[in-house]
Amino acid sequence: MGAPSGVPDGEVPASQRGERLLDLIRVQARLRAPDGCPWDIEQDHSTLARHLLEETHELLDAIDRGDDPAIRDELGDLLLQVTFHAQIAADDGRFDIDDVADGLVRKLIHRHPHVFGDVEVADAGEVLVNWEKLKAEESGARQPVGEDIPVTLPALARAAKVQRRAAGWGFAWPTADHALAKLREEVDELADALEDPAHAEQELGDVLLAVVAVARRLNLDAESALRRATAKLADRVERTLALAEERGLDLGQLSPDAMLALYEEAKAAGGV
């Protein structure tokens, strides 16, 4: 099978022209060979699943810290998982890493007609809308909006993916202002439902969906934003506790205003 139409000509734009990727495939095959590593030989897709999840979270942590050396290393660990799974399949005669890459290249070319074809797009948001429409064309039928989006994804991440797919069929706020107006409306409805826990939970869900919609219109990722905000909150609380301990304060005896003032002081001292 030849390279799909549209693959750019010329040298591979990498420092060593992709040669180290080929070395990685060779090393992975050697580890899985009959006289290779006993641990590698024993693994299958299921036993590797937890490692894939762990490596993904370690990469996300490195990205949040802006740590380039760690990002590079964690990308390597994640790439190892890809080649490992592909080698397991190759050993069984099902598919190999070239099949994986070939399918991905064809998908990328088909879903970027604004780069490899003559389609024009206005912005990144329109690219994502077209992506979902092209994905539906590939399957020959429209997918149910929630189909094949894992329910095990973090809730905000799954909401964003469902909303992106829905946007491919026109279900999206046209501007960030429209999305913000809907968020304010949902917050008001939550405020009116506080006396009824079941109703409040439903309205809280609507608020969170509206937050994700705002993030989508701003080209932000709600999951990443919340993860970073949570880390920031943990740091600020630690600073507040340290400040209270340093001054011999009993937090349980402080008024809400005094507690807030101490928190704001710790926040300012932390510079974040």
C-alpha positions, -999 to +999 in steps of 0.1 A: +000+000+000+015+033-010+014+066+008-019+083+008-024+112-016-016+145+000+014+135+021+039+164+019+071+158-001+106+165+012+127+156+042+111+147+075+110+179+096+127+164+126+162+168+140+171+132+130+146+128+102+125+103+122+153+078+124+149+074+162+113+065+157+124+036+136+149+027+163+121+026+188+101+002+167+132-021+164+138-020+202+102-027+209+102-057+186+134-070+202+119-068+237+089-088+226+110-114+207+110-150+221+144-144+237+135-108+248+123-094+281+100-119+301+079-089+314+074-074+280+065-108+265+038-114+291+020-081+285-013-077+265-036-048+258-054-052+291-024-054+313-009-023+298-042-002+301-034+012+335+001+022+324-014+042+295-037+060+319-008+068+343+015+081+316-013+103+302-018+119+336+019+123+341+021+141+308-008+164+317+010+173+350+042+181+331+022+203+307+005+222+335+039+228+351+053+240+318+083+217+324+098+211+289+123+183+299+094+165+317+070+170+288+097+155+265+102+125+288+065+119+294+058+121+256+084+094+252+066+072+278+033+078+261+049+070+227+062+038+242+027+027+251+016+033+214+045+012+200+040-015+227+003-020+219+011-020+181+038-046+186+014-068+206-010-067+177+018-073+152+029-104+171-006-117+168-007-109+130-036-084+134-020-051+125+013-033+131+026+002+137+026+011+100-012+002+098-017+025+128+003+054+112-013+049+078-048+051+092-039+082+111-023+099+081-053+092+059-077+105+086-057+137+091-056+145+054-093+138+050-103+158+080-082+189+070-096+198+036-088+234+044-051+224+043-050+195+018-080+206-003-098+238-014-122+242+016-121+276+034-127+280+071-131+312+091-115+301+124-105+271+146-141+267+158-152+260+122-124+235+118-138+215+147-173+216+134-161+204+100-141+176+117-173+161+132-191+163+099-163+146+080-161+120+108-198+112+102-192+109+064-164+084+070-188+060+089-214+064+062-241+075+087-245+101+114-234+088+148-255+092+179-240+123+196-228+104+226-217+072+209-181+060+213-173+089+238-162+069+269-184+075+299-152+070+320-138+103+307-137+131+333-171+147+332-160+181+319-139+165+292-168+143+281-191+173+281-167+192+259-165+163+234-203+159+233-207+196+227-181+197+200-199+169+182-233+186+187-218+217+172-211+198+140-249+197+136-255+234+145-261+230+182-238+257+195-239+293+207-228+316+179-206+338+202-190+338+237-214+365+248-244+342+240-227+314+259-221+337+289-257+348+289-268+312+291-244+306+320-258+335+339-293+322+333-284+287+346-267+302+377-299+321+385-319+289+381-296+271+404-301+299+430-338+294+428-335+256+433-313+256+465-342+244+487-347+212+467-315+190+466-326+169+436-336+200+416-304+218+426-283+189+414-300+191+380-295+228+378-258+224+389-253+200+360-268+227+336-244+253+351-214+230+344-226+223+309-229+261+303-194+266+317-181+241+292-199+259+264-183+292+274-149+275+274-155+261+239-164+295+225-132+309+240-111+280+226-102+269+262-103+235+278-126+235+309-109+203+322-074+219+320-087+251+335-103+234+365-072+212+370-050+242+372-074+262+393-076+233+418-038+232+421-038+269+426-065+266+453-045+239+471-014+261+471-033+291+484-050+271+512-016+258+523-002+293+524-032+305+544-027+276+569+010+284+572+003+320+578-023+312+605+001+288+622+029+314+621+007+340+638-008+315+663-043+319+649-071+294+655-089+293+621-120+279+638-124+311+658-120+335+629-150+352+614-157+346+577-144+381+569-112+376+589-107+342+572-111+358+538-087+386+547-061+361+557-067+341+525-063+372+504-031+381+522-016+346+516-028+348+480-010+381+475+022+369+492+022+339+468+020+361+438-006+338+421 
